[in-house]
Amino acid sequence: MNPEQGEPKREYIGFVRIAGQPEIQFRLMASSLSEAQEIVIEQYGVGHEFSIWNEEDARRPR
C-alpha cells in the first residue's frame, strides 16, 4: 500500500436515533470504525444514540 493514499475505504452502515425523530439509516465510506464514528458525529452532532458496522466484519466468526 502506498502511504500517500492512506487506508483503503470500506463501507459502513448503521443508524442514528435522535429524540423525537424517526430512526435515520445511513451508509458511508471510511478507512476505519473510528473514522466512521467521527463522520457520524460530525454530521448528526454529539449525544445521539447510533450504531455502525461493516458487513464483512459482522460475518467473521468470533
HTML snippet that shows the backbone in 3Dmol.js (N, CA, C, O; Angstrom):
<script src="https://3Dmol.org/build/3Dmol-min.js"></script>
<div id="view" style="width:600px;height:400px;position:relative"></div>
<script>
const pdb = `
ATOM      1  N   MET A   1       0.835  -1.184   0.000  1.00  0.00           N
ATOM      2  CA  MET A   1       0.000   0.000   0.000  1.00  0.00           C
ATOM      3  C   MET A   1       0.877   1.244   0.000  1.00  0.00           C
ATOM      4  O   MET A   1       1.908   1.283   0.672  1.00  0.00           O
ATOM      5  N   ASN A   2       0.480   2.224  -0.729  1.00  0.00           N
ATOM      6  CA  ASN A   2       1.196   3.481  -0.809  1.00  0.00           C
ATOM      7  C   ASN A   2       0.780   4.369   0.367  1.00  0.00           C
ATOM      8  O   ASN A   2      -0.404   4.673   0.508  1.00  0.00           O
ATOM      9  N   PRO A   3       1.724   4.790   1.212  1.00  0.00           N
ATOM     10  CA  PRO A   3       1.362   5.593   2.383  1.00  0.00           C
ATOM     11  C   PRO A   3       0.686   6.917   2.024  1.00  0.00           C
ATOM     12  O   PRO A   3      -0.076   7.452   2.830  1.00  0.00           O
ATOM     13  N   GLU A   4       0.948   7.452   0.836  1.00  0.00           N
ATOM     14  CA  GLU A   4       0.324   8.708   0.428  1.00  0.00           C
ATOM     15  C   GLU A   4      -1.175   8.546   0.190  1.00  0.00           C
ATOM     16  O   GLU A   4      -1.932   9.510   0.298  1.00  0.00           O
ATOM     17  N   GLN A   5      -1.602   7.326  -0.132  1.00  0.00           N
ATOM     18  CA  GLN A   5      -3.008   7.083  -0.416  1.00  0.00           C
ATOM     19  C   GLN A   5      -3.822   6.854   0.846  1.00  0.00           C
ATOM     20  O   GLN A   5      -5.047   6.959   0.797  1.00  0.00           O
ATOM     21  N   GLY A   6      -3.200   6.549   1.963  1.00  0.00           N
ATOM     22  CA  GLY A   6      -3.927   6.291   3.206  1.00  0.00           C
ATOM     23  C   GLY A   6      -4.551   4.903   3.196  1.00  0.00           C
ATOM     24  O   GLY A   6      -4.314   4.107   2.288  1.00  0.00           O
ATOM     25  N   GLU A   7      -5.338   4.633   4.202  1.00  0.00           N
ATOM     26  CA  GLU A   7      -6.010   3.341   4.316  1.00  0.00           C
ATOM     27  C   GLU A   7      -7.114   3.233   3.267  1.00  0.00           C
ATOM     28  O   GLU A   7      -7.746   4.233   2.925  1.00  0.00           O
ATOM     29  N   PRO A   8      -7.347   2.014   2.751  1.00  0.00           N
ATOM     30  CA  PRO A   8      -8.455   1.847   1.806  1.00  0.00           C
ATOM     31  C   PRO A   8      -9.791   2.083   2.503  1.00  0.00           C
ATOM     32  O   PRO A   8      -9.947   1.772   3.684  1.00  0.00           O
ATOM     33  N   LYS A   9     -10.738   2.626   1.779  1.00  0.00           N
ATOM     34  CA  LYS A   9     -12.062   2.915   2.326  1.00  0.00           C
ATOM     35  C   LYS A   9     -12.923   1.656   2.280  1.00  0.00           C
ATOM     36  O   LYS A   9     -12.841   0.867   1.339  1.00  0.00           O
ATOM     37  N   ARG A  10     -13.745   1.482   3.306  1.00  0.00           N
ATOM     38  CA  ARG A  10     -14.694   0.373   3.403  1.00  0.00           C
ATOM     39  C   ARG A  10     -16.069   0.950   3.680  1.00  0.00           C
ATOM     40  O   ARG A  10     -16.199   2.047   4.223  1.00  0.00           O
ATOM     41  N   GLU A  11     -17.093   0.199   3.303  1.00  0.00           N
ATOM     42  CA  GLU A  11     -18.457   0.665   3.544  1.00  0.00           C
ATOM     43  C   GLU A  11     -18.892   0.297   4.959  1.00  0.00           C
ATOM     44  O   GLU A  11     -18.746  -0.847   5.391  1.00  0.00           O
ATOM     45  N   TYR A  12     -19.424   1.276   5.665  1.00  0.00           N
ATOM     46  CA  TYR A  12     -20.021   1.084   6.988  1.00  0.00           C
ATOM     47  C   TYR A  12     -21.487   1.463   6.883  1.00  0.00           C
ATOM     48  O   TYR A  12     -21.845   2.415   6.190  1.00  0.00           O
ATOM     49  N   ILE A  13     -22.325   0.715   7.574  1.00  0.00           N
ATOM     50  CA  ILE A  13     -23.750   1.023   7.596  1.00  0.00           C
ATOM     51  C   ILE A  13     -24.184   1.169   9.045  1.00  0.00           C
ATOM     52  O   ILE A  13     -23.496   0.714   9.958  1.00  0.00           O
ATOM     53  N   GLY A  14     -25.315   1.798   9.247  1.00  0.00           N
ATOM     54  CA  GLY A  14     -25.785   1.950  10.609  1.00  0.00           C
ATOM     55  C   GLY A  14     -27.018   2.815  10.697  1.00  0.00           C
ATOM     56  O   GLY A  14     -27.703   3.068   9.707  1.00  0.00           O
ATOM     57  N   PHE A  15     -27.284   3.264  11.917  1.00  0.00           N
ATOM     58  CA  PHE A  15     -28.444   4.116  12.164  1.00  0.00           C
ATOM     59  C   PHE A  15     -28.141   5.096  13.284  1.00  0.00           C
ATOM     60  O   PHE A  15     -27.261   4.873  14.115  1.00  0.00           O
ATOM     61  N   VAL A  16     -28.894   6.185  13.282  1.00  0.00           N
ATOM     62  CA  VAL A  16     -28.814   7.216  14.321  1.00  0.00           C
ATOM     63  C   VAL A  16     -30.218   7.417  14.859  1.00  0.00           C
ATOM     64  O   VAL A  16     -31.179   7.486  14.092  1.00  0.00           O
ATOM     65  N   ARG A  17     -30.339   7.510  16.171  1.00  0.00           N
ATOM     66  CA  ARG A  17     -31.623   7.819  16.804  1.00  0.00           C
ATOM     67  C   ARG A  17     -31.510   9.192  17.457  1.00  0.00           C
ATOM     68  O   ARG A  17     -30.717   9.406  18.374  1.00  0.00           O
ATOM     69  N   ILE A  18     -32.317  10.102  16.961  1.00  0.00           N
ATOM     70  CA  ILE A  18     -32.376  11.453  17.509  1.00  0.00           C
ATOM     71  C   ILE A  18     -33.753  11.607  18.144  1.00  0.00           C
ATOM     72  O   ILE A  18     -34.768  11.345  17.499  1.00  0.00           O
ATOM     73  N   ALA A  19     -33.790  12.025  19.386  1.00  0.00           N
ATOM     74  CA  ALA A  19     -35.044  12.124  20.139  1.00  0.00           C
ATOM     75  C   ALA A  19     -36.120  12.854  19.346  1.00  0.00           C
ATOM     76  O   ALA A  19     -35.892  13.935  18.804  1.00  0.00           O
ATOM     77  N   GLY A  20     -37.305  12.232  19.291  1.00  0.00           N
ATOM     78  CA  GLY A  20     -38.445  12.848  18.642  1.00  0.00           C
ATOM     79  C   GLY A  20     -38.464  12.739  17.128  1.00  0.00           C
ATOM     80  O   GLY A  20     -39.351  13.296  16.481  1.00  0.00           O
ATOM     81  N   GLN A  21     -37.491  12.026  16.545  1.00  0.00           N
ATOM     82  CA  GLN A  21     -37.431  11.870  15.093  1.00  0.00           C
ATOM     83  C   GLN A  21     -37.372  10.395  14.733  1.00  0.00           C
ATOM     84  O   GLN A  21     -36.965   9.569  15.549  1.00  0.00           O
ATOM     85  N   PRO A  22     -37.778  10.063  13.512  1.00  0.00           N
ATOM     86  CA  PRO A  22     -37.633   8.667  13.065  1.00  0.00           C
ATOM     87  C   PRO A  22     -36.157   8.278  12.978  1.00  0.00           C
ATOM     88  O   PRO A  22     -35.293   9.132  12.775  1.00  0.00           O
ATOM     89  N   GLU A  23     -35.880   6.999  13.132  1.00  0.00           N
ATOM     90  CA  GLU A  23     -34.509   6.488  13.025  1.00  0.00           C
ATOM     91  C   GLU A  23     -33.948   6.824  11.641  1.00  0.00           C
ATOM     92  O   GLU A  23     -34.641   6.678  10.634  1.00  0.00           O
ATOM     93  N   ILE A  24     -32.713   7.267  11.597  1.00  0.00           N
ATOM     94  CA  ILE A  24     -32.049   7.614  10.339  1.00  0.00           C
ATOM     95  C   ILE A  24     -31.053   6.506  10.015  1.00  0.00           C
ATOM     96  O   ILE A  24     -30.146   6.236  10.802  1.00  0.00           O
ATOM     97  N   GLN A  25     -31.216   5.871   8.873  1.00  0.00           N
ATOM     98  CA  GLN A  25     -30.279   4.845   8.422  1.00  0.00           C
ATOM     99  C   GLN A  25     -29.289   5.482   7.458  1.00  0.00           C
ATOM    100  O   GLN A  25     -29.642   6.397   6.715  1.00  0.00           O
ATOM    101  N   PHE A  26     -28.038   4.995   7.469  1.00  0.00           N
ATOM    102  CA  PHE A  26     -27.022   5.585   6.601  1.00  0.00           C
ATOM    103  C   PHE A  26     -26.035   4.535   6.117  1.00  0.00           C
ATOM    104  O   PHE A  26     -25.932   3.441   6.673  1.00  0.00           O
ATOM    105  N   ARG A  27     -25.320   4.898   5.074  1.00  0.00           N
ATOM    106  CA  ARG A  27     -24.173   4.162   4.548  1.00  0.00           C
ATOM    107  C   ARG A  27     -23.092   5.201   4.311  1.00  0.00           C
ATOM    108  O   ARG A  27     -23.370   6.288   3.804  1.00  0.00           O
ATOM    109  N   LEU A  28     -21.861   4.871   4.675  1.00  0.00           N
ATOM    110  CA  LEU A  28     -20.761   5.797   4.433  1.00  0.00           C
ATOM    111  C   LEU A  28     -19.481   5.021   4.180  1.00  0.00           C
ATOM    112  O   LEU A  28     -19.380   3.838   4.504  1.00  0.00           O
ATOM    113  N   MET A  29     -18.522   5.693   3.606  1.00  0.00           N
ATOM    114  CA  MET A  29     -17.222   5.090   3.327  1.00  0.00           C
ATOM    115  C   MET A  29     -16.204   5.697   4.287  1.00  0.00           C
ATOM    116  O   MET A  29     -16.114   6.916   4.435  1.00  0.00           O
ATOM    117  N   ALA A  30     -15.436   4.813   4.939  1.00  0.00           N
ATOM    118  CA  ALA A  30     -14.412   5.260   5.883  1.00  0.00           C
ATOM    119  C   ALA A  30     -13.298   4.224   5.921  1.00  0.00           C
ATOM    120  O   ALA A  30     -13.498   3.074   5.532  1.00  0.00           O
ATOM    121  N   SER A  31     -12.135   4.631   6.386  1.00  0.00           N
ATOM    122  CA  SER A  31     -10.997   3.717   6.445  1.00  0.00           C
ATOM    123  C   SER A  31     -10.981   2.896   7.736  1.00  0.00           C
ATOM    124  O   SER A  31     -10.247   1.913   7.832  1.00  0.00           O
ATOM    125  N   SER A  32     -11.788   3.294   8.733  1.00  0.00           N
ATOM    126  CA  SER A  32     -11.840   2.558   9.994  1.00  0.00           C
ATOM    127  C   SER A  32     -13.161   2.850  10.710  1.00  0.00           C
ATOM    128  O   SER A  32     -13.882   3.784  10.361  1.00  0.00           O
ATOM    129  N   LEU A  33     -13.453   2.041  11.702  1.00  0.00           N
ATOM    130  CA  LEU A  33     -14.656   2.271  12.500  1.00  0.00           C
ATOM    131  C   LEU A  33     -14.578   3.619  13.213  1.00  0.00           C
ATOM    132  O   LEU A  33     -15.575   4.338  13.285  1.00  0.00           O
ATOM    133  N   SER A  34     -13.424   3.963  13.729  1.00  0.00           N
ATOM    134  CA  SER A  34     -13.307   5.246  14.436  1.00  0.00           C
ATOM    135  C   SER A  34     -13.524   6.424  13.485  1.00  0.00           C
ATOM    136  O   SER A  34     -14.128   7.425  13.871  1.00  0.00           O
ATOM    137  N   GLU A  35     -13.041   6.315  12.251  1.00  0.00           N
ATOM    138  CA  GLU A  35     -13.293   7.377  11.277  1.00  0.00           C
ATOM    139  C   GLU A  35     -14.789   7.448  10.959  1.00  0.00           C
ATOM    140  O   GLU A  35     -15.338   8.542  10.831  1.00  0.00           O
ATOM    141  N   ALA A  36     -15.449   6.304  10.831  1.00  0.00           N
ATOM    142  CA  ALA A  36     -16.889   6.269  10.568  1.00  0.00           C
ATOM    143  C   ALA A  36     -17.643   6.947  11.710  1.00  0.00           C
ATOM    144  O   ALA A  36     -18.578   7.710  11.467  1.00  0.00           O
ATOM    145  N   GLN A  37     -17.242   6.674  12.954  1.00  0.00           N
ATOM    146  CA  GLN A  37     -17.888   7.304  14.109  1.00  0.00           C
ATOM    147  C   GLN A  37     -17.692   8.822  14.073  1.00  0.00           C
ATOM    148  O   GLN A  37     -18.623   9.572  14.368  1.00  0.00           O
ATOM    149  N   GLU A  38     -16.514   9.269  13.720  1.00  0.00           N
ATOM    150  CA  GLU A  38     -16.252  10.706  13.626  1.00  0.00           C
ATOM    151  C   GLU A  38     -17.143  11.362  12.579  1.00  0.00           C
ATOM    152  O   GLU A  38     -17.655  12.461  12.792  1.00  0.00           O
ATOM    153  N   ILE A  39     -17.327  10.686  11.447  1.00  0.00           N
ATOM    154  CA  ILE A  39     -18.175  11.222  10.374  1.00  0.00           C
ATOM    155  C   ILE A  39     -19.612  11.356  10.856  1.00  0.00           C
ATOM    156  O   ILE A  39     -20.261  12.372  10.605  1.00  0.00           O
ATOM    157  N   VAL A  40     -20.112  10.333  11.550  1.00  0.00           N
ATOM    158  CA  VAL A  40     -21.493  10.360  12.045  1.00  0.00           C
ATOM    159  C   VAL A  40     -21.673  11.489  13.056  1.00  0.00           C
ATOM    160  O   VAL A  40     -22.655  12.227  12.985  1.00  0.00           O
ATOM    161  N   ILE A  41     -20.749  11.631  13.985  1.00  0.00           N
ATOM    162  CA  ILE A  41     -20.846  12.701  14.987  1.00  0.00           C
ATOM    163  C   ILE A  41     -20.766  14.072  14.318  1.00  0.00           C
ATOM    164  O   ILE A  41     -21.484  14.995  14.702  1.00  0.00           O
ATOM    165  N   GLU A  42     -19.899  14.204  13.327  1.00  0.00           N
ATOM    166  CA  GLU A  42     -19.783  15.477  12.603  1.00  0.00           C
ATOM    167  C   GLU A  42     -21.090  15.802  11.874  1.00  0.00           C
ATOM    168  O   GLU A  42     -21.518  16.955  11.842  1.00  0.00           O
ATOM    169  N   GLN A  43     -21.712  14.789  11.295  1.00  0.00           N
ATOM    170  CA  GLN A  43     -22.926  15.023  10.512  1.00  0.00           C
ATOM    171  C   GLN A  43     -24.177  15.217  11.377  1.00  0.00           C
ATOM    172  O   GLN A  43     -25.018  16.059  11.061  1.00  0.00           O
ATOM    173  N   TYR A  44     -24.307  14.445  12.465  1.00  0.00           N
ATOM    174  CA  TYR A  44     -25.548  14.468  13.248  1.00  0.00           C
ATOM    175  C   TYR A  44     -25.402  15.124  14.624  1.00  0.00           C
ATOM    176  O   TYR A  44     -26.409  15.393  15.279  1.00  0.00           O
ATOM    177  N   GLY A  45     -24.194  15.381  15.067  1.00  0.00           N
ATOM    178  CA  GLY A  45     -23.980  16.021  16.356  1.00  0.00           C
ATOM    179  C   GLY A  45     -23.720  15.022  17.476  1.00  0.00           C
ATOM    180  O   GLY A  45     -23.868  13.813  17.301  1.00  0.00           O
ATOM    181  N   VAL A  46     -23.335  15.548  18.609  1.00  0.00           N
ATOM    182  CA  VAL A  46     -22.977  14.754  19.785  1.00  0.00           C
ATOM    183  C   VAL A  46     -24.232  14.446  20.606  1.00  0.00           C
ATOM    184  O   VAL A  46     -25.183  15.227  20.618  1.00  0.00           O
ATOM    185  N   GLY A  47     -24.220  13.304  21.288  1.00  0.00           N
ATOM    186  CA  GLY A  47     -25.276  12.999  22.242  1.00  0.00           C
ATOM    187  C   GLY A  47     -26.403  12.140  21.711  1.00  0.00           C
ATOM    188  O   GLY A  47     -27.366  11.879  22.432  1.00  0.00           O
ATOM    189  N   HIS A  48     -26.310  11.691  20.465  1.00  0.00           N
ATOM    190  CA  HIS A  48     -27.349  10.838  19.895  1.00  0.00           C
ATOM    191  C   HIS A  48     -26.902   9.381  19.940  1.00  0.00           C
ATOM    192  O   HIS A  48     -25.711   9.081  19.854  1.00  0.00           O
ATOM    193  N   GLU A  49     -27.864   8.490  20.074  1.00  0.00           N
ATOM    194  CA  GLU A  49     -27.576   7.057  20.041  1.00  0.00           C
ATOM    195  C   GLU A  49     -27.345   6.654  18.595  1.00  0.00           C
ATOM    196  O   GLU A  49     -28.135   7.003  17.717  1.00  0.00           O
ATOM    197  N   PHE A  50     -26.246   5.909  18.336  1.00  0.00           N
ATOM    198  CA  PHE A  50     -26.008   5.420  16.989  1.00  0.00           C
ATOM    199  C   PHE A  50     -25.292   4.082  17.022  1.00  0.00           C
ATOM    200  O   PHE A  50     -24.655   3.722  18.012  1.00  0.00           O
ATOM    201  N   SER A  51     -25.408   3.357  15.928  1.00  0.00           N
ATOM    202  CA  SER A  51     -24.749   2.070  15.774  1.00  0.00           C
ATOM    203  C   SER A  51     -24.151   2.018  14.375  1.00  0.00           C
ATOM    204  O   SER A  51     -24.790   2.431  13.407  1.00  0.00           O
ATOM    205  N   ILE A  52     -22.921   1.511  14.268  1.00  0.00           N
ATOM    206  CA  ILE A  52     -22.211   1.429  12.989  1.00  0.00           C
ATOM    207  C   ILE A  52     -21.549   0.066  12.897  1.00  0.00           C
ATOM    208  O   ILE A  52     -21.012  -0.438  13.883  1.00  0.00           O
ATOM    209  N   TRP A  53     -21.588  -0.530  11.711  1.00  0.00           N
ATOM    210  CA  TRP A  53     -20.874  -1.789  11.496  1.00  0.00           C
ATOM    211  C   TRP A  53     -20.486  -1.933  10.041  1.00  0.00           C
ATOM    212  O   TRP A  53     -21.031  -1.265   9.162  1.00  0.00           O
ATOM    213  N   ASN A  54     -19.528  -2.822   9.804  1.00  0.00           N
ATOM    214  CA  ASN A  54     -19.090  -3.190   8.470  1.00  0.00           C
ATOM    215  C   ASN A  54     -19.571  -4.614   8.246  1.00  0.00           C
ATOM    216  O   ASN A  54     -19.294  -5.491   9.063  1.00  0.00           O
ATOM    217  N   GLU A  55     -20.283  -4.858   7.161  1.00  0.00           N
ATOM    218  CA  GLU A  55     -20.868  -6.177   6.913  1.00  0.00           C
ATOM    219  C   GLU A  55     -19.814  -7.280   6.862  1.00  0.00           C
ATOM    220  O   GLU A  55     -20.061  -8.382   7.354  1.00  0.00           O
ATOM    221  N   GLU A  56     -18.654  -7.011   6.283  1.00  0.00           N
ATOM    222  CA  GLU A  56     -17.590  -8.022   6.221  1.00  0.00           C
ATOM    223  C   GLU A  56     -17.157  -8.423   7.632  1.00  0.00           C
ATOM    224  O   GLU A  56     -17.002  -9.606   7.936  1.00  0.00           O
ATOM    225  N   ASP A  57     -16.967  -7.421   8.481  1.00  0.00           N
ATOM    226  CA  ASP A  57     -16.567  -7.706   9.858  1.00  0.00           C
ATOM    227  C   ASP A  57     -17.666  -8.452  10.613  1.00  0.00           C
ATOM    228  O   ASP A  57     -17.382  -9.344  11.412  1.00  0.00           O
ATOM    229  N   ALA A  58     -18.900  -8.089  10.360  1.00  0.00           N
ATOM    230  CA  ALA A  58     -20.038  -8.708  11.060  1.00  0.00           C
ATOM    231  C   ALA A  58     -20.172 -10.192  10.724  1.00  0.00           C
ATOM    232  O   ALA A  58     -20.656 -10.972  11.544  1.00  0.00           O
ATOM    233  N   ARG A  59     -19.748 -10.584   9.529  1.00  0.00           N
ATOM    234  CA  ARG A  59     -19.863 -12.001   9.118  1.00  0.00           C
ATOM    235  C   ARG A  59     -18.727 -12.873   9.614  1.00  0.00           C
ATOM    236  O   ARG A  59     -18.835 -14.099   9.581  1.00  0.00           O
ATOM    237  N   ARG A  60     -17.655 -12.278  10.067  1.00  0.00           N
ATOM    238  CA  ARG A  60     -16.494 -13.058  10.534  1.00  0.00           C
ATOM    239  C   ARG A  60     -16.837 -13.802  11.814  1.00  0.00           C
ATOM    240  O   ARG A  60     -17.514 -13.263  12.690  1.00  0.00           O
ATOM    241  N   PRO A  61     -16.365 -15.053  11.923  1.00  0.00           N
ATOM    242  CA  PRO A  61     -16.605 -15.796  13.163  1.00  0.00           C
ATOM    243  C   PRO A  61     -15.872 -15.140  14.333  1.00  0.00           C
ATOM    244  O   PRO A  61     -14.793 -14.570  14.170  1.00  0.00           O
ATOM    245  N   ARG A  62     -16.475 -15.234  15.498  1.00  0.00           N
ATOM    246  CA  ARG A  62     -15.868 -14.666  16.704  1.00  0.00           C
ATOM    247  C   ARG A  62     -15.409 -15.766  17.615  1.00  0.00           C
ATOM    248  O   ARG A  62     -14.869 -15.494  18.687  1.00  0.00           O
TER     249      ARG A  62
END
`;
const viewer = $3Dmol.createViewer("view");
viewer.addModel(pdb, "pdb");
viewer.setStyle({}, {cartoon: {color: "spectrum"}});
viewer.zoomTo();
viewer.render();
</script>
